[in-house]
Amino acid sequence: MAKTERIPKRLYEKELKKLQAGLVDMQAWVQETGARVVVIFEGRDAAGKGSTIKRVTEYLNPRVARIVALPTPTEREKTQWYFQRYVAHLPAAGEIVLMDRSWYNRAGVEKVMGYCTNDEYQRFLQQAPIFERMLVGDGIILLKYWFSVSDIEQEARFKSRADDPMRRWKLSPNDMLSITRWEDYSRAKDAMLIHTDIPEAPWFDVDNDDKRRGRLNMIHHLLGQLPYTAIERARIEIPRRPPSKGYERPPLSSTRQVPDHAATLL
């Protein structure tokens, strides 16, 4: 199948379910072994990071697989060591953390938009590999994915969001500026890779112009990076319901019922 050929929806959904079943097995392995997993999702605005995370977590336990999407730092956080607020969200044993953007904000939007000084930026490039080697050295499994999207596809997705009242909230002033600063972001990404693509925590590029293809490729790769094995889970026996001991439910009129809006649709 040619790279540019769009994956048919039925084939996509079938393979996605198969991969999601693998994610459930991987989750059980993480819980059983006490593994700690961090998966970083980075890329340009509208590159499809969020929608991929949704497919990854769709059937996972939110108490095991947590999504971390931090807001703008507070005034207090701005005075901390840059990596400090991210440390608080790292996984404990048996947990998976999916970062919808991460400490790499400093290498991207903060650098391009001037939200950090050049000294802060240079310090980040020097410290990030050290920080990540410390995480990996302590046993954390760290995976970093960069979602690539072409300028034409990015603009098309922006226009689609602008026309959709359900997704318009995804657009921000910074998103619009990312169009006019495309080459600045490209240079920032190139510099980021030069300094932080290390053997202990390499970057993996996801071609996400076709979201279906990108999601399948990313999840398949993620599963291949973890040494998980299927965990034999005990069969759950549903107990028999015991005989009634005379309990009677209070009349519905004694509680505030949600109006039956669905009935108005029939």
Buried (B, 14 or more C-beta within 10 A) or exposed (E): EEEEEEBEEEEBEEBBEEBBEBBBBBBBBBBBBEBBBBBBBBBBBBBBBBBBBEBBBEEBEEEBBBBBEBEEBEEEBEEEEBBEBBEEEBBEEBBBBBBBBBBBBBBBBBBBBEBBEEEEBEBBBEBBBEBBBEBBEEEBBBBBBBBBBEEEBBBBBBEEBBEEEEEEEBBEEEBEBBBEBBEBBEEBBEBBBEBBBBEEBEBBEBBBBBBBBBBBBBBEEBBEEBEBEEBEEEEEEEEEEEEEEEEEEEEEEEEEEEEEEEEEEE
